[in-house]
Amino acid sequence: MDDYNYDGLNNHDELINEEKNSGTVESNDDTGSEKVDNSYNADALSGAENTQNFENTLGTEKKYETVNKDLSSSPYYTESYKKSKKNKKGVLLQMIVVALMSSIIGGSVVGGFFMFGIPALKSPVQSILGNGAIGENDSDSVISKNESDMYRKVVIESADSPVVAIAEKVGPSVVGISVKSTTSNDFWLFSPSQSEEQGSGIIIRSDGYIMTNNHVIEKALSGSTNNLVQNAKIQVILPSNPDKPYDATVVGRDTKTDLAVLKIDASSLPAVEFGNSDEVKVGELAVAIGNPGGLEYMGSVTVGVISGLNRKIPITDDKELKLIQTDASINPGNSGGALVNAEGKLIGVNTAKIGGFDYEGLGFAIPVNKAKEITDSLIEFKYVRGRPSLGIQVNTGFTKEVADRFGIPEGILVYKVEIFSAAYKAGIQKDDVITEFNGVRVKTYEELEEQKNKYKPEDMVKVKIYRYQEEGKGEELTLSVVLDEQK
């Protein structure tokens, strides 16, 4: 609640003040009720006997913080004990007689129960539990261990929240990632400072392979390589042993899907169980586990539902991903963490959120089927295998308005052709405008990528270009291109 009601407290104070005047305070709360009577006086305690009783009672009832005016009506007792002056022999004889009688009566009752009670109960009990005795050789009548375990499992699952079981299952598979790098101070050029960023990762193989987001680790790497920059370090922190970080090496990374794979020198790690993101439905339970705000909040669990599928989210100026949308809270530091379903199976890799004053509950995750395809390829080949490549760089500033100004067709303006690439071999040149890809009209880089990715390396396609010659003049060419494999 945003507002706090203080009227209840004020009324309580007034009640206490009124009761003080009468000598009694009565208080009720969630833990029970207690009545305290403080209305004793000196006259009621006068005399040696009353004084002694008052001191004894006050000592024994001090823990209750109560003093009763009329000690004979007190609900509490004192521990005082007066020695009896009766004949010891008489008391001992009585005790022996009582013990003998109790033994005789008790033995008779127990014997009668075994003789008459058990046979009478045998038939009803057998009718409930089933006829037939359980014997070593009677396999049909024996309750199997699996059936017994199944019953206990149902009881546990019905008693606890499913999120508790999910957290216990998946939590050990979500790790922390610390990226330390050296950055130069803009003002003091000769005094570099150490920076640290933290994120999340998922154990995907028990022999030390960790999946995370590329943007979590890229500041520690040199350019587009997997090599660390000078004085940089990537470490993995296991939730089972947070005080022992593991130095990690980069197996591979992919900027297009914002995924990366790390390797640490460890074995017998609790690898996550993979689900199927193609079967995910809008409205089903979604649980995100990661380290929002850094390792201080390591292993945080947030709960929501699947809010949408195939959401196109731009991650760079020229790249976008189709992601799973969820309202489970995803914050900085959650990147690279797990999004799991009600069975505790991985369905997505948390990667982004839309934030701001006008936004709430917009988190996104890479579908696990795509993530597994990418990471498996990175582990085996060190790059994403099977991707077609033209071998060009484009000028994204070439728009319809610019094309109309120069009187040339709208399309994709080639900024650079990589030497010995598929485009280079086919004769595509700098400043050519690509207008069609294998018979399909393309006007933007995204449309070109969508068409190109429908094919495989070594496939031959037709690419139509417009080649500008001089002001107001140009020519259209159709070139045959054999696609390369992107590495």
Sequence and secondary structure as in RCSB ss.txt:
>XXXX:A:sequence
MDDYNYDGLNNHDELINEEKNSGTVESNDDTGSEKVDNSYNADALSGAENTQNFENTLGTEKKYETVNKDLSSSP
YYTESYKKSKKNKKGVLLQMIVVALMSSIIGGSVVGGFFMFGIPALKSPVQSILGNGAIGENDSDSVISKNESDM
YRKVVIESADSPVVAIAEKVGPSVVGISVKSTTSNDFWLFSPSQSEEQGSGIIIRSDGYIMTNNHVIEKALSGST
NNLVQNAKIQVILPSNPDKPYDATVVGRDTKTDLAVLKIDASSLPAVEFGNSDEVKVGELAVAIGNPGGLEYMGS
VTVGVISGLNRKIPITDDKELKLIQTDASINPGNSGGALVNAEGKLIGVNTAKIGGFDYEGLGFAIPVNKAKEIT
DSLIEFKYVRGRPSLGIQVNTGFTKEVADRFGIPEGILVYKVEIFSAAYKAGIQKDDVITEFNGVRVKTYEELEE
QKNKYKPEDMVKVKIYRYQEEGKGEELTLSVVLDEQK
>XXXX:A:secstr
  S   HHHHHHHHHHHHHHHHTEEEEEETTEEEEEE    TGGG SHHHHHHHHHHHHHTGGGT   SSGGG S
S         S HHHHHHHHHHHHHHHHHHHHHHHHHIIIIIHHHHHHHHHHHH SS   TT TTTS  HHHHHH
HHHHHHHHHS HHHHHHHHHGGGEEEEEEEEEE  SSSTT  EEEEEEEEEEEEETTTEEEEEHHHHGGGB TTS
S B TT EEEEE TT TTS EE EEEEEETTTTEEEEE S  S     B  GGG  TTSEEEEEE TTSGGGTTE
EEEEEEEEEEEEEESSSS EEEEEEE S   TT TT EEE TTS EEEEEEEE  STT  S EEEEEHHHHHHHH
HHHHHHSS TT EE  EEEETT  HHHHHHHT   SEEEEEE TTSHHHHHT  TT EEEEETTEE  SHHHHHH
HHTTS TT EEEEEEEEEEETTEEEEEEEEEE EE  
